[in-house]
C-alpha cells in the first residue's frame, strides 16, 4: 500500500532529512569524543581533531584501563546502579501497589499520599541529610548512595497511576482463584506493567549512573567514588590562577585524550542498556485481557 | 472540611519536624562547644608547660606512648604520577609505618578527596554538622574564614616559638606579608604553604619564524610590535596563506592569568600591576603608602591603548576575548600564532605539542621586552597556596612539628642542621624514591643505571613521586620560595652535572626547553609586581566582587575591541568606584594600615 501523492513524497523526504539531521546532532558529539580518544596528545592540544582520529593511538585506552582508580570507580558505579535500581523499583512498586487501592480497601490512603508528596516539595537540605546519613553510620558504605534515593516519589506516582488503569476485573479474578496481595502484585500487576517498569527502571538507572555529588559528600575516600564522581573530578578543571602549577598537574590538564576515553567508556554501559529495554517499550497486554 | 484542616495541620507539623530537629542539634553542638572551650583553652598551655623540660635531640624524638594525629588530604589520584607501590595506599605505606615505628606517630585520615572543591565541601559539612574536625589539615579561602570565625582553630604563635625549625621562623618573618588570611587579633592561626614562585612570565617565540623572516628576537616593546606585525602580515610559515597571527593571548580573564598572561606588557608601560578577574589582585602600593587597585589606575590606559591598537591591526588573536588559557594555547600548538607569554613549564605542554604537530615549530623562551621608559617586569604570582591549620582541641602539636621540622630540614639541606635526620640523607625511603647500587644513590632511570629489576621501586622501572607519601599530616607540602634558582643555573651551565640534592634532582627532571625558560626567568632580574593585599575577602568584596570583576573585564574588552573609545576608561573607573569599589578600597586600606 503506497501513497503516491506529491504531498506525501515531499513530506517523506523532508521528514527523513529532518530526522537524519536530528540524529546527526546527537551522534556527532559522541563521534568527536570517540575520535579524540583515539588521537595523539599533540593533535588534541592543537584542537585539530574533528570526526576522525589524527595520529591514531590507543594510548588513552591503555592508560584508562590500566588505571586502578578508574576500574574501581567503574565497579562502584555498576554496583550502585544495580543495587539502587533493584531496591528502588522494589520499594516503588510495592508502595504504588498499596496506594493504588481505593479508599474503601485502604483507609487513610490519602494521608499517606500526602506525606509522600510532601517530601517531593520539601527536602531536609544538604546538611540535615548529611547528619542523618552519618548518624545512621552509612558513611563510606554503598548504602549511603542507594538508600537516600530509594523512594522516588515521582516514579511512585507514575507507577501508581499506571496501576490504577489496570482493570479491577483482573485483580478480582485472581482473588477468586485464592491469590493474596503479594501474589496479585507479582503474578498479575507486574506482568501487565512491563512497559512502565522498563521505563522507570531506565530512569532510575540513568539517575544512579549519573549522580556524582552524593559520592563526594558521603565517601571519605576516593576508593568509594562511583564512576560519575570520579569522572566529574577528572574533567572539571581547577582554577590555576592562585595555585602553584606542578609538572604533574600540567600533565593532567593536557591529557584531553585520556579524558575523552574515560567519558566514552563511562557512557558505554547506559548506551548498551537502551536496546535491551527497547523491546519492553511496547504496549502492554492489558488491552484485550478483559471482555465485558 | 474538617478533613482538609486535619491534613493541613498534619503536613505543617511534618514540615516543621526537620527544622525542629536541626534546631535542637544546633543547640546541642553549641552548648557542647561552649562547655568545652574554657577547659580547652587552658589545657594545651598546661600540657605544653609540663612538657617543656630540656629539649630532646630532634633527630631521635620518639613519642611514647604513641600519639595519633588525624588529618585530611587532597589526593588527585588521576593527576599525579605513581605515588605508591601496588598494594600500598595513602593510608598504608612505607612512610606511615616508618613514622609509627620511629617517631611514635600514628596517622589517620578523616577523609581523602580528589578535588579542591570537594575538599572545601567536606570541610563545610564537618563544620556545619558539628562533627569533629581533623587535628591538622589544609584550609584556604572561604572555609578557612568560616573556621576562623567559628573559633575552631588553634592560635600558633606559642607553638611556632617553641617547636618550629629556626630557619622556618625566619621564612615566616620574611614572607609575613603573605599571612594576612590567617591573622586574627594579632595571632597566627595557620602555617602557609609556600610554593616555589618560579612561574614568572617569560616570552615564548617561534624561533623558526624569526629565522625565516630574518628578524631578531625583540628587546624592546617597539621591537615586539614589529615582530607581531611581521608574524601577522609576512607569512612566517611560508605556506602562501594569510593564516597566522602574532600573539596568542587569552583575554577572557583579563591581563593576568595562569598562562598566556600579558603582565609583561603592563609592566613595560607602567609600574602598576593589573588584573581584572579577581578583586583581590592586584593591589599596588602608592607613594603615600596607600593601596590602590591596579585595574582602575590611569596608567592602565597605556596598556589598553597598546592592546586596542594591536587588536585593530590584527596582530593578536581576534577571538582572544572569549578564550581561556587552555583554549588560547590551541593557537600556538596548531602553528597559527608565533608568540605566547607564560611560565617556564609551557616548554612541554602546550608548546612541545606544537613541535609534534609540525617538526619545524621551535618555540624558544626569551627575556621580556623593555618599555619606552626603560620599564620591564612581570607579576608575582601570590606565593601562598592555602594554609595548614590545627583543631583547637589538638593536643599533640609538638609531635606535628617534630615531623614537620624533619621534612623541612630535608628540603633545606643545610649543613650542620640539628634537625636534619641522617636516616634521610640519601632520600626518604630506600626502595621508594631511591635505590642504592654499590653504595651509589640512584633516583631515576633505574634500568639505564644497571639496577637489577628486583630492586626497582616499580615493576615497570618508573619512579615514585614520594611527595604524596610524605605529605600526610602536613596538609601541604611546602616549598621554599625561589630555592631552585641555584639548581637551574647549575644545570644550565652543565646539563650533565650530577644532581646532589633532592631539589637538584627535581630540576634535572625538566625538559630542556623548560630548563632554558627557567634560566631565562632567573637571569632576567626584574621588578615583580606584588599584590600587597593578602588579607581575607572583605565584606564588600564578597558582596560586590563578582559584579566588579565582570564590570572590569568587560570594560577592558570593550576598549580593546574598539567598541568604546579609550575615554570610556574614565567612565568605567567611576562606575567601578560607585558600585562598591570605593568601599573595597577603604576596607583594603584599613586592613593594610593594621597589618603592614
Interface residues (C-beta under 8 A of the other chain):
Chain A: X40 X41 X42 X43 X45 X46 X47 X48 X67 X69 X70 X110 X111 X114 X115 X118 X122 X124 X125 X126 X127 X128 X130 X131 X134 X216 X217 X220 X221 X222 X223 X225 X230 X232 X233 X234 X236 X237 X238 X240 X241 X242 X243 X244 X245 X247 X248 X249 X250 X251 X252 X253 X254
Chain B: X7 X10 X11 X14 X15 X18 X21 X22 X25 X75 X76 X77 X78 X79 X80 X81 X89 X91 X109 X110 X111 X112 X113 X114 X115 X116 X117 X118 X121 X122 X125 X128 X129 X131 X195 X196 X199 X253 X256 X257 X258 X259 X277 X278 X325 X326 X327 X329 X330 X333 X334 X335 X343 X345 X348 X349 X350 X353 X354 X356 X357 X381 X382 X385 X386 X465 X479 X509 X510
